[in-house]
């Protein structure tokens, strides 16, 4: 156990009572969450920057310290869709038509329609 009268030399681990490490760890959690988000690019580079700024006093006997972090995450992927535009009773209207609305028999888990493997191409005509 450290003596109460002993003052430890400043290090990254104890700077600001551990604030530098804590701020970095908080940002790391956000970056890891962003990596696991399926709505982001799986291979985009993410970054964490820890900045420790020291502003010395005129007498050089002390310095004001600022600890900050910034992060660069992968943005959420854009989602594309299509709308059909026309004129209706109320003026211009736009409708989004989903494939499942146009073809009710298709499975809703994607755009792949299961084929009946028991029929040949000739039978399927």
C-alpha angles and dihedrals in degrees: 000000000000119000115250091231094050115093115207121226110252116262136163090264096055102028109126090001089299095316094132093055092041093051091048092049091050091054091046090058090053092049092049090049089051091051091053094047107107089208092068132070110274093214103039114122116250123198139197120195121193112196122192112187122191121195109191121215118241092260092049089229094115142012135209109234126208120189118196139162134201130186136200114211133184109261121240110270116254116251117221128203137155132240129195115224127206144140118271137171091284095046126260115009134183125203128190111216118198122204091240089058092053096044109029093182095063119102112256094225096084144315098292116108115205112238124220102244093194093072124074122221091259092052092048093061 
